[in-house]
Amino acid sequence: MSRTKSLLVIVGVAIAGYVGVNAFMIGGHLVRHREDRSALKALAVRLEAEQSRIAALEQELANLERTLGETERNSQRLREWIEDVEAQYPRGIPAGMYDEYTSVVDRYNGLIRDYNQTATQLQALQSQYAATVDSFNLQVEQANALVRKIGDIPHLLPIDLPRAVTGEVTVPSR
């Protein structure tokens, strides 16, 4: 065998050995962390769903806050009208105005009931939102722990391994 052929054989064996060692390292890592990667993928799906739920809750909260503000402004306007009429007629509301006055008082009382009901709904929704965000954050911590456990795939290749090989999962950030 010529010296060139011998050198090519040596280089070929070295490359084959290099590739073999990398394949062994990568394969071993993938097998060892198969369950962790599956758990991480499932967790990523749940996190995505939780993110959608959080966005929906934020929209509901905004709607309730807007309704509460409108109700408060309307009740304030009616209360001012009632106070003005009562200040104008400290000895009692005249008969000609009494029906209008009682109608406004009834509307005002209805708005106060609506306000209190909406405020109660808002408080309940805020509690639900806080619990959902806490759950989301806990799941993110679990996902981060799995990512740390899985770690980087050991390899001797001087390149980054593609996601298809590493099985990397993108966890949604908040």
The 8 nearest C-alpha neighbors of each residue, nearest first, counted from 0:
[[1, 4, 2, 5, 3, 6, 8, 7],
 [0, 2, 4, 3, 5, 6, 7, 8],
 [1, 3, 5, 4, 6, 0, 7, 8],
 [4, 2, 6, 5, 1, 7, 0, 8],
 [3, 5, 7, 1, 6, 2, 8, 0],
 [6, 4, 2, 8, 3, 7, 9, 1],
 [5, 7, 3, 9, 4, 8, 2, 10],
 [8, 6, 4, 10, 5, 9, 11, 3],
 [7, 9, 11, 5, 6, 10, 12, 4],
 [8, 10, 6, 12, 11, 7, 13, 5],
 [11, 9, 13, 7, 8, 12, 14, 6],
 [12, 10, 8, 14, 13, 9, 7, 15],
 [11, 13, 15, 9, 14, 10, 16, 8],
 [14, 12, 10, 16, 11, 15, 17, 9],
 [15, 13, 17, 11, 16, 12, 18, 10],
 [14, 16, 12, 18, 17, 13, 19, 11],
 [15, 17, 19, 13, 14, 18, 12, 20],
 [16, 18, 14, 20, 15, 19, 13, 21],
 [19, 17, 15, 21, 16, 20, 22, 14],
 [20, 18, 16, 22, 21, 17, 15, 23],
 [19, 21, 23, 17, 22, 18, 16, 24],
 [22, 20, 24, 18, 154, 23, 19, 25],
 [21, 23, 19, 25, 20, 24, 26, 18],
 [22, 24, 20, 26, 21, 25, 27, 19],
 [25, 23, 21, 27, 22, 26, 153, 20],
 [24, 26, 28, 22, 27, 23, 21, 29],
 [27, 25, 29, 23, 28, 24, 22, 30],
 [28, 26, 30, 24, 29, 25, 23, 31],
 [27, 29, 31, 25, 26, 30, 32, 24],
 [28, 30, 26, 32, 27, 31, 33, 25],
 [29, 31, 27, 33, 28, 32, 26, 34],
 [32, 30, 28, 29, 33, 27, 34, 35],
 [31, 33, 35, 29, 30, 34, 36, 149],
 [32, 34, 36, 30, 35, 29, 31, 37],
 [35, 33, 37, 36, 32, 38, 31, 30],
 [34, 36, 38, 32, 37, 33, 39, 145],
 [35, 37, 39, 33, 38, 34, 32, 40],
 [38, 36, 34, 40, 39, 35, 41, 33],
 [39, 37, 35, 41, 36, 40, 42, 34],
 [38, 40, 36, 42, 37, 41, 35, 142],
 [39, 41, 43, 37, 42, 38, 168, 36],
 [42, 40, 38, 44, 43, 39, 37, 45],
 [41, 43, 39, 45, 40, 44, 46, 38],
 [42, 44, 46, 40, 170, 41, 45, 39],
 [43, 45, 47, 41, 42, 46, 40, 48],
 [46, 44, 42, 48, 47, 43, 49, 41],
 [47, 45, 49, 43, 48, 44, 42, 50],
 [46, 48, 50, 44, 45, 49, 43, 171],
 [47, 49, 45, 51, 46, 50, 52, 44],
 [50, 48, 46, 52, 51, 47, 53, 45],
 [51, 49, 53, 47, 48, 52, 46, 54],
 [50, 52, 54, 48, 49, 53, 55, 47],
 [51, 53, 49, 55, 50, 54, 56, 48],
 [52, 54, 56, 50, 55, 51, 49, 57],
 [53, 55, 57, 51, 52, 56, 50, 58],
 [56, 54, 52, 58, 57, 53, 51, 59],
 [55, 57, 59, 53, 58, 54, 60, 52],
 [56, 58, 60, 54, 55, 59, 53, 61],
 [57, 59, 61, 55, 56, 60, 62, 54],
 [60, 58, 56, 62, 61, 57, 63, 55],
 [59, 61, 57, 63, 58, 62, 56, 64],
 [60, 62, 58, 64, 59, 63, 65, 57],
 [63, 61, 59, 65, 60, 64, 66, 58],
 [62, 64, 66, 60, 65, 61, 67, 59],
 [65, 63, 67, 61, 66, 62, 60, 68],
 [64, 66, 62, 68, 63, 67, 61, 69],
 [67, 65, 63, 69, 68, 64, 70, 62],
 [66, 68, 64, 70, 65, 69, 63, 71],
 [67, 69, 71, 65, 66, 70, 64, 72],
 [70, 68, 66, 72, 71, 67, 73, 65],
 [71, 69, 67, 73, 68, 72, 74, 114],
 [70, 72, 68, 74, 69, 73, 75, 67],
 [73, 71, 75, 69, 70, 74, 68, 76],
 [74, 72, 76, 70, 75, 71, 69, 77],
 [73, 75, 77, 71, 76, 72, 107, 110],
 [76, 74, 78, 72, 73, 77, 71, 79],
 [75, 77, 73, 79, 74, 78, 72, 80],
 [78, 76, 80, 74, 79, 75, 107, 81],
 [79, 77, 75, 81, 80, 76, 74, 82],
 [78, 80, 82, 76, 77, 81, 83, 75],
 [79, 81, 77, 83, 78, 82, 84, 76],
 [82, 80, 78, 84, 79, 83, 85, 77],
 [81, 83, 85, 79, 84, 80, 86, 78],
 [84, 82, 86, 80, 81, 85, 79, 87],
 [83, 85, 87, 81, 86, 82, 88, 80],
 [84, 86, 82, 88, 87, 83, 89, 81],
 [87, 85, 83, 84, 88, 89, 82, 81],
 [88, 86, 84, 85, 83, 89, 82, 92],
 [87, 89, 85, 91, 90, 86, 92, 84],
 [88, 90, 86, 91, 85, 87, 92, 84],
 [91, 89, 88, 92, 85, 87, 93, 86],
 [92, 90, 88, 89, 93, 85, 94, 87],
 [91, 93, 88, 97, 94, 96, 85, 90],
 [94, 92, 95, 96, 97, 91, 88, 90],
 [93, 95, 97, 96, 92, 98, 91, 99],
 [94, 96, 93, 97, 98, 92, 99, 100],
 [97, 95, 99, 94, 93, 98, 100, 92],
 [96, 98, 100, 94, 99, 95, 92, 93],
 [99, 97, 101, 100, 96, 102, 95, 94],
 [98, 100, 102, 96, 97, 101, 103, 95],
 [99, 101, 97, 103, 98, 102, 96, 104],
 [102, 100, 104, 98, 103, 99, 105, 97],
 [101, 103, 99, 105, 100, 104, 98, 106],
 [102, 104, 106, 100, 105, 101, 107, 99],
 [105, 103, 101, 107, 102, 106, 108, 100],
 [104, 106, 102, 108, 103, 107, 101, 109],
 [107, 105, 109, 103, 104, 108, 110, 102],
 [106, 108, 104, 110, 105, 109, 74, 77],
 [109, 107, 111, 105, 110, 106, 104, 112],
 [110, 108, 106, 112, 107, 111, 105, 113],
 [111, 109, 113, 107, 112, 108, 114, 74],
 [110, 112, 114, 108, 113, 109, 115, 107],
 [113, 111, 109, 115, 110, 114, 116, 108],
 [114, 112, 110, 116, 111, 115, 117, 109],
 [115, 113, 111, 117, 112, 116, 110, 118],
 [116, 114, 118, 112, 117, 113, 111, 119],
 [115, 117, 113, 119, 118, 114, 112, 120],
 [116, 118, 120, 114, 119, 115, 121, 113],
 [119, 117, 121, 115, 120, 116, 114, 122],
 [120, 118, 116, 122, 117, 121, 115, 123],
 [121, 119, 117, 123, 118, 122, 124, 116],
 [120, 122, 118, 124, 119, 123, 125, 117],
 [121, 123, 125, 119, 124, 120, 118, 126],
 [124, 122, 120, 126, 121, 125, 127, 119],
 [123, 125, 127, 121, 126, 122, 128, 120],
 [126, 124, 128, 122, 127, 123, 121, 129],
 [127, 125, 129, 123, 124, 128, 130, 122],
 [126, 128, 124, 130, 125, 129, 131, 123],
 [127, 129, 125, 131, 126, 130, 124, 132],
 [130, 128, 126, 132, 131, 127, 133, 125],
 [131, 129, 133, 127, 128, 132, 134, 126],
 [132, 130, 134, 128, 133, 129, 135, 127],
 [131, 133, 135, 129, 134, 130, 136, 128],
 [134, 132, 130, 136, 131, 135, 129, 137],
 [135, 133, 131, 137, 132, 136, 130, 138],
 [136, 134, 132, 138, 133, 137, 131, 139],
 [135, 137, 139, 133, 138, 134, 132, 140],
 [138, 136, 140, 134, 139, 135, 133, 141],
 [137, 139, 141, 135, 140, 136, 142, 134],
 [140, 138, 142, 136, 141, 137, 143, 135],
 [139, 141, 143, 137, 138, 142, 144, 136],
 [142, 140, 138, 144, 139, 143, 145, 137],
 [143, 141, 139, 145, 144, 140, 39, 138],
 [142, 144, 146, 140, 145, 141, 139, 147],
 [143, 145, 141, 147, 142, 146, 148, 140],
 [146, 144, 148, 142, 147, 143, 149, 141],
 [145, 147, 143, 149, 148, 144, 150, 142],
 [146, 148, 150, 144, 145, 149, 143, 151],
 [149, 147, 145, 150, 146, 144, 35, 32],
 [148, 150, 146, 147, 145, 32, 151, 35],
 [151, 149, 147, 148, 146, 152, 145, 153],
 [150, 152, 153, 149, 147, 165, 146, 154],
 [151, 153, 25, 154, 28, 150, 165, 29],
 [154, 152, 151, 24, 25, 155, 28, 21],
 [155, 153, 21, 156, 24, 152, 25, 22],
 [154, 156, 21, 157, 153, 17, 20, 158],
 [157, 155, 158, 154, 21, 159, 18, 160],
 [156, 158, 155, 159, 154, 160, 21, 153],
 [159, 157, 156, 160, 155, 161, 154, 153],
 [160, 158, 161, 157, 156, 162, 154, 165],
 [159, 161, 158, 164, 165, 162, 163, 156],
 [160, 162, 163, 164, 159, 165, 166, 167],
 [163, 161, 165, 164, 167, 166, 160, 168],
 [162, 164, 161, 166, 165, 167, 160, 168],
 [165, 163, 162, 161, 166, 160, 167, 25],
 [164, 166, 162, 167, 163, 161, 160, 152],
 [165, 167, 162, 163, 164, 168, 36, 29],
 [168, 166, 162, 165, 169, 163, 36, 164],
 [169, 167, 40, 170, 166, 39, 43, 36],
 [168, 170, 171, 167, 43, 40, 172, 39],
 [169, 171, 43, 168, 172, 142, 46, 139],
 [172, 170, 169, 47, 173, 46, 43, 50],
 [173, 171, 170, 139, 46, 50, 169, 47],
 [172, 171, 50, 136, 135, 139, 132, 170]]
